[in-house]
């Protein structure tokens, strides 16, 4: 059975042997392998993680929660901090194509598994994205879905616990397991509704994007792209790129948050000033006294010199801003109303259909290469957006509600 076949029978729950799971966390490789072998008997497994990232670059995995499709309130907690435990059986389960891995808001969980195993879990079902497909709104929280779908409430008292401290209490473990036991009910409800309304392919497209390995690749050379640069000068961008790469490399090497190495505002200030000696670097706001003579200060000066020594044709080119046609604003506003109307009518989150940039691009260009003009999004919204632009479709108020009017009829 493979998710890529797009057959919804792959999501069907089949009876299996009941897994008797001790509520104590699993702390040995043998126990973990036994659990993972048992979970392979099912079509899906619900997964969640608890981690700490306040003082590290890489997330520290502190607990993994798993549950099978059984309807009892059990689950399994795996302690990845247990001495001598090998998580290979868990990583193998994450790669088993016959078992769907069900997460809620999976991005950070997937990032952790990629960092530890080098591979993206697959196949994946993200209930937060599925909720968007089913009209629950943008980025709906797990607690909201538990309330609305599972008709349960979650004890919030352990929300801010320190998951790295041992031993974990029974209350902590029970709280953590609620993130996977309720998730089964949500998944089963969502899979049935997706089967009924024919939107499985919508979710499949989103899951393929979510499990694209390239989005979890962290290349220090590209770290500067996340900076909110305040200049489009190629010289400034060249220095910002060099500093961003140095900082990212140091953060990864020392396993420290980026801002513990160098704050964003300080980095950008240095990029603007471009000091090439210790005295000038020491004048930068936000660095300590004699920073220029320190090892990091010397590395920064060398990075700046190397950036400035590059041929200018190797400096980053400023991102070209798309000049929108004059007077396009009202068209964009009409498209926003149309998007809201189409999304509400079809019961899908607006954000999943089109972004604000999409609407601007569609307003400016009938052939805009944006997601909203392809596949199911075009069928749901894109085709109507073009008709509205060209006066073939209108909007009017009727009994206090906005409705579409076919002007070609």
C-alpha positions as CSV (number, residue, x, y, z in Angstrom):
1,X,0.0,0.0,0.0
2,X,1.5,3.4,-1.0
3,X,0.2,6.9,-0.5
4,X,1.5,7.9,-3.9
5,X,-1.2,5.7,-5.5
6,X,-3.7,8.3,-4.2
7,X,-6.2,5.6,-3.4
8,X,-8.1,6.6,-0.4
9,X,-8.4,2.9,0.7
10,X,-4.8,3.5,1.9
11,X,-6.3,5.6,4.7
12,X,-8.9,3.0,5.7
13,X,-8.5,1.7,9.2
14,X,-8.1,-2.1,9.3
15,X,-8.4,-4.2,12.4
16,X,-5.1,-5.2,14.1
17,X,-3.9,-6.7,17.2
18,X,-4.3,-4.5,20.3
19,X,-1.0,-3.1,21.5
20,X,-0.6,-3.3,25.2
21,X,1.7,-0.3,26.0
22,X,3.1,0.5,29.4
23,X,2.6,4.2,30.2
24,X,6.2,4.4,31.4
25,X,8.4,5.9,28.6
26,X,10.4,3.5,26.5
27,X,14.1,3.7,27.3
28,X,15.8,0.8,25.5
29,X,16.4,0.0,21.9
30,X,14.8,-3.4,22.3
31,X,11.6,-1.9,23.6
32,X,11.5,0.7,20.8
33,X,12.1,-1.9,18.1
34,X,9.2,-4.1,19.5
35,X,6.9,-1.1,19.5
36,X,7.8,0.0,16.0
37,X,7.4,-3.6,14.7
38,X,3.9,-3.6,16.2
39,X,3.0,-0.2,14.8
40,X,3.8,-1.4,11.2
41,X,0.7,-3.6,11.4
42,X,-1.5,-0.5,11.0
43,X,-2.2,1.8,8.1
44,X,-1.3,4.8,10.1
45,X,0.4,6.0,13.3
46,X,0.0,9.3,15.0
47,X,3.2,11.1,15.9
48,X,4.2,14.1,18.0
49,X,7.4,15.4,19.6
50,X,8.4,17.4,22.5
51,X,11.6,19.4,22.2
52,X,13.6,22.3,23.5
53,X,15.2,25.0,21.4
54,X,15.6,28.1,23.6
55,X,19.3,27.9,24.0
56,X,20.4,25.7,21.0
57,X,20.6,26.0,17.2
58,X,19.4,22.4,16.6
59,X,16.2,21.4,18.4
60,X,16.9,19.0,21.3
61,X,14.5,16.1,21.0
62,X,13.2,15.2,24.4
63,X,10.2,12.9,23.9
64,X,8.4,11.2,21.0
65,X,4.8,10.2,21.3
66,X,3.2,7.5,19.1
67,X,-0.3,5.9,19.0
68,X,-1.9,3.2,16.9
69,X,-5.5,3.3,15.5
70,X,-6.8,1.4,18.5
71,X,-9.7,3.2,20.2
72,X,-8.5,2.8,23.8
73,X,-6.7,5.7,25.4
74,X,-3.2,4.3,25.2
75,X,-0.1,5.5,23.5
76,X,3.6,5.2,23.7
77,X,6.2,7.7,24.9
78,X,9.8,7.2,23.8
79,X,12.6,8.8,25.7
80,X,15.3,9.8,23.2
81,X,17.5,11.0,26.1
82,X,17.7,7.6,27.7
83,X,21.2,6.4,28.0
84,X,22.2,4.0,25.2
85,X,18.9,4.1,23.3
86,X,19.3,3.8,19.5
87,X,16.4,5.6,17.6
88,X,17.1,3.7,14.3
89,X,13.8,1.6,14.7
90,X,11.9,4.8,14.9
91,X,13.6,6.3,11.9
92,X,12.8,3.1,9.9
93,X,9.1,3.5,10.9
94,X,9.2,7.1,9.7
95,X,10.4,5.8,6.3
96,X,8.0,2.9,6.0
97,X,5.8,3.7,2.9
98,X,3.0,1.4,4.1
99,X,2.4,3.4,7.2
100,X,1.0,7.0,7.1
101,X,2.6,9.3,9.7
102,X,-0.1,11.6,11.1
103,X,1.1,14.9,12.6
104,X,-0.5,18.2,13.5
105,X,1.5,21.2,12.3
106,X,4.2,18.8,11.1
107,X,6.9,21.2,9.9
108,X,9.0,21.4,13.1
109,X,8.6,17.7,13.8
110,X,9.8,16.8,10.4
111,X,12.7,19.1,10.7
112,X,13.8,17.2,13.9
113,X,13.6,13.8,12.1
114,X,15.5,15.2,9.1
115,X,18.3,16.5,11.4
116,X,18.6,13.3,13.3
117,X,18.2,10.7,10.5
118,X,18.9,12.7,7.3
119,X,15.6,11.7,5.8
120,X,12.1,13.2,5.6
121,X,9.3,11.1,7.1
122,X,7.0,9.8,4.4
123,X,4.1,9.4,3.7
124,X,2.7,12.2,5.9
125,X,-0.7,13.5,6.8
126,X,-0.8,16.9,8.5
127,X,-4.2,17.5,10.2
128,X,-3.5,21.3,10.4
129,X,-3.3,21.4,6.6
130,X,-6.3,19.0,6.2
131,X,-8.2,21.4,8.5
132,X,-7.5,24.2,6.0
133,X,-8.8,22.0,3.1
134,X,-11.9,21.3,5.1
135,X,-12.6,24.9,6.0
136,X,-11.5,25.3,9.6
137,X,-9.5,28.4,8.8
138,X,-5.8,29.3,8.6
139,X,-3.4,27.4,10.8
140,X,-6.0,26.1,13.2
141,X,-4.6,24.9,16.5
142,X,-4.6,21.4,17.8
143,X,-6.6,22.3,20.9
144,X,-9.3,23.8,18.7
145,X,-9.6,20.6,16.7
146,X,-9.6,18.4,19.8
147,X,-12.6,20.5,21.1
148,X,-14.5,20.6,17.8
149,X,-13.8,17.2,16.4
150,X,-12.9,14.9,19.3
151,X,-15.2,16.7,21.7
152,X,-12.5,16.6,24.3
153,X,-10.6,19.2,26.3
154,X,-6.8,19.3,27.0
155,X,-5.2,20.0,30.4
156,X,-3.0,23.0,29.7
157,X,-1.1,22.8,33.0
158,X,2.0,21.1,31.4
159,X,2.2,23.3,28.4
160,X,5.3,25.1,29.5
161,X,7.1,22.2,31.0
162,X,10.9,21.6,30.7
163,X,10.9,18.4,28.7
164,X,14.6,17.9,29.0
165,X,14.5,17.4,32.8
166,X,14.4,13.8,34.1
167,X,12.5,12.0,35.5
168,X,9.3,12.9,33.7
169,X,6.2,12.7,35.9
170,X,3.1,10.6,35.0
171,X,1.2,13.9,34.5
172,X,3.8,15.1,32.0
173,X,3.6,11.9,30.0
174,X,-0.2,11.8,30.0
175,X,-0.2,15.4,28.8
176,X,2.2,14.6,26.0
177,X,0.3,11.5,25.0
178,X,-2.9,13.5,24.6
179,X,-1.2,15.0,21.5
180,X,-1.4,11.7,19.7
181,X,-4.4,9.9,21.2
182,X,-6.9,12.6,20.3
183,X,-5.1,13.0,17.0
184,X,-6.4,9.6,15.9
185,X,-10.0,10.8,16.2
186,X,-9.2,13.9,14.2
187,X,-7.4,11.9,11.5
188,X,-10.2,9.4,11.1
189,X,-12.8,12.1,10.9
190,X,-10.8,14.1,8.3
191,X,-9.9,11.1,6.2
192,X,-13.6,10.1,5.9
193,X,-14.6,13.6,5.0
194,X,-11.8,14.0,2.4
195,X,-13.0,10.7,0.9
196,X,-16.6,12.0,0.7
197,X,-15.8,15.4,-0.8
198,X,-13.1,14.3,-3.2
199,X,-10.4,16.6,-1.9
200,X,-7.8,14.0,-1.2
201,X,-5.7,15.2,-4.2
202,X,-5.7,18.7,-2.7
203,X,-4.2,17.5,0.5
204,X,-1.8,15.2,-1.4
205,X,-0.4,18.1,-3.3
206,X,0.3,20.0,0.0
207,X,1.9,16.9,1.6
208,X,4.2,16.5,-1.3
209,X,5.4,20.1,-0.8
210,X,5.7,19.6,3.0
211,X,7.9,16.5,2.5
212,X,10.1,18.0,-0.1
213,X,13.7,17.5,1.3
214,X,14.9,20.8,-0.2
215,X,12.8,22.9,2.3
216,X,14.7,21.3,5.2
217,X,18.1,21.9,3.8
218,X,20.0,24.5,5.7
219,X,22.8,26.0,3.6
220,X,24.8,28.7,5.5
221,X,25.4,30.4,2.1
222,X,21.7,31.2,1.9
223,X,21.3,32.3,5.5
224,X,21.4,36.0,4.6
225,X,18.1,35.6,2.6
226,X,16.1,35.5,5.8
227,X,17.5,38.9,6.9
228,X,15.3,41.9,6.5
229,X,17.9,44.0,4.6
230,X,17.4,47.7,4.5
231,X,19.4,48.4,1.4
232,X,19.5,47.0,-2.2
233,X,23.1,48.0,-2.7
234,X,24.9,45.0,-4.2
235,X,28.0,45.9,-2.1
236,X,25.9,45.9,1.1
237,X,24.2,42.6,0.1
238,X,27.6,41.0,-0.6
239,X,28.8,41.8,3.0
240,X,25.5,40.8,4.5
241,X,25.7,37.5,2.7
242,X,29.2,36.9,3.9
243,X,28.3,37.8,7.5
244,X,25.1,35.7,7.3
245,X,27.1,32.6,6.2
246,X,29.7,33.1,8.9
247,X,27.1,33.4,11.6
248,X,25.1,30.4,10.4
249,X,28.2,28.3,10.3
250,X,29.2,29.3,13.8
251,X,25.7,28.8,15.1
252,X,25.6,25.3,13.7
253,X,29.1,24.4,14.9
254,X,28.5,25.7,18.4
255,X,24.8,24.6,18.5
256,X,23.8,28.1,19.6
257,X,20.9,30.3,18.4
258,X,21.9,32.7,15.7
259,X,21.3,35.8,17.8
260,X,23.6,34.4,20.5
261,X,26.4,34.6,17.9
262,X,25.4,37.9,16.4
263,X,22.1,39.8,16.6
264,X,20.4,40.6,13.3
265,X,20.4,44.3,13.9
266,X,24.1,44.2,14.7
267,X,24.9,42.1,11.7
268,X,23.0,44.6,9.4
269,X,24.8,47.5,11.0
270,X,28.1,45.9,10.4
271,X,27.1,45.2,6.8
272,X,26.2,48.9,6.3
273,X,29.4,50.2,7.9
274,X,31.7,47.5,6.4
275,X,34.6,47.9,8.9
276,X,37.9,46.3,7.8
277,X,39.9,46.9,11.0
278,X,39.5,46.3,14.7
279,X,39.0,50.0,15.6
280,X,36.2,50.5,13.2
281,X,34.5,47.3,14.2
282,X,34.6,48.3,17.8
283,X,32.6,51.4,16.9
284,X,29.6,49.3,15.9
285,X,26.6,49.5,18.2
286,X,25.9,46.3,19.9
287,X,29.4,44.8,20.2
288,X,31.5,44.6,23.3
289,X,34.6,46.5,24.1
290,X,37.7,45.2,22.2
291,X,35.4,42.9,20.1
292,X,37.4,43.6,17.0
293,X,40.5,41.9,18.5
294,X,38.5,38.8,19.6
295,X,38.4,35.6,17.5
296,X,34.8,36.3,16.3
297,X,35.7,39.9,15.5
298,X,38.7,38.8,13.5
299,X,36.5,36.3,11.6
300,X,34.0,39.1,10.8
301,X,36.7,41.4,9.5
302,X,38.1,38.6,7.3
303,X,34.6,37.8,6.0
304,X,34.0,41.5,5.1
305,X,37.4,41.8,3.3
306,X,36.7,38.6,1.3
307,X,33.2,39.9,0.3
308,X,34.6,43.3,-0.8
309,X,37.4,41.5,-2.8
310,X,34.9,39.6,-4.9
311,X,34.4,40.8,-8.5
312,X,31.3,43.0,-8.6
313,X,29.6,40.6,-10.9
314,X,29.7,38.0,-8.1
315,X,27.9,40.3,-5.7
316,X,24.2,39.5,-5.1
317,X,21.8,41.2,-7.4
318,X,19.0,43.2,-5.8
319,X,15.7,41.5,-6.1
320,X,13.7,43.2,-8.8
321,X,10.5,44.6,-7.6
322,X,7.6,43.9,-9.9
323,X,6.1,47.2,-10.9
324,X,2.4,46.8,-10.8
325,X,0.3,48.8,-13.4
326,X,-1.1,52.1,-12.2
327,X,-4.7,51.8,-10.9
328,X,-4.5,48.1,-10.1
329,X,-5.5,48.5,-6.5
330,X,-9.3,48.4,-7.0
331,X,-8.9,45.2,-9.1
332,X,-6.9,43.6,-6.3
333,X,-9.6,44.5,-3.8
334,X,-12.3,43.0,-6.0
335,X,-10.2,39.8,-6.2
336,X,-10.0,39.7,-2.4
337,X,-13.7,39.8,-2.2
338,X,-14.0,37.1,-4.9
339,X,-11.4,34.9,-3.0
340,X,-13.3,35.2,0.2
341,X,-16.6,34.4,-1.5
342,X,-15.2,31.3,-3.3
343,X,-13.4,30.0,-0.2
344,X,-16.4,30.3,2.0
345,X,-18.7,28.7,-0.6
346,X,-16.3,25.7,-1.0
347,X,-15.4,25.5,2.7
348,X,-11.7,25.9,2.4
349,X,-9.2,28.3,4.0
350,X,-8.5,31.4,1.8
351,X,-4.8,31.2,2.6
352,X,-4.6,27.7,1.0
353,X,-6.1,29.0,-2.2
354,X,-4.2,32.3,-2.9
355,X,-1.9,34.8,-1.2
356,X,-2.0,38.5,-1.4
357,X,1.0,38.4,-3.8
358,X,-1.0,35.9,-5.9
359,X,-3.8,38.3,-6.2
360,X,-1.5,41.2,-7.2
361,X,0.1,39.0,-9.9
362,X,-3.2,37.8,-11.2
363,X,-4.5,41.4,-11.4
364,X,-1.4,42.4,-13.4
365,X,-1.1,39.3,-15.7
366,X,-3.6,36.8,-17.0
367,X,-0.8,34.3,-17.3
368,X,0.7,34.8,-13.8
369,X,2.6,31.7,-12.8
370,X,1.2,31.4,-9.3
371,X,-0.4,28.4,-7.5
372,X,-3.9,30.0,-7.7
373,X,-3.8,29.6,-11.5
374,X,-3.1,25.9,-11.5
375,X,-4.8,22.7,-10.7
376,X,-7.7,22.6,-8.2
377,X,-7.0,26.2,-7.2
378,X,-7.7,27.5,-10.7
379,X,-10.9,25.5,-10.8
380,X,-12.0,26.8,-7.5
381,X,-10.9,30.5,-7.9
382,X,-8.4,31.2,-10.7
383,X,-10.9,30.9,-13.6
384,X,-13.4,33.2,-11.9
385,X,-10.6,35.7,-11.1
386,X,-9.9,36.0,-14.9
387,X,-13.6,36.4,-15.7
388,X,-14.0,39.1,-13.1
389,X,-11.0,40.9,-14.5
390,X,-12.4,40.9,-18.0
391,X,-15.9,42.0,-17.1
392,X,-17.5,38.6,-17.7
393,X,-18.4,38.1,-14.0
394,X,-19.7,40.6,-11.6
395,X,-20.3,41.0,-7.8
396,X,-23.4,42.4,-6.3
397,X,-25.2,42.6,-3.0
398,X,-28.4,40.5,-2.7
399,X,-30.3,40.3,0.5
400,X,-27.2,41.6,2.3
401,X,-24.9,39.0,0.8
402,X,-22.3,39.2,-2.0
403,X,-23.2,37.0,-4.9
404,X,-21.6,36.3,-8.3
405,X,-23.4,37.5,-11.5
406,X,-22.6,36.0,-14.8
407,X,-22.5,39.0,-17.2
408,X,-22.2,36.8,-20.3
409,X,-25.5,35.1,-19.6
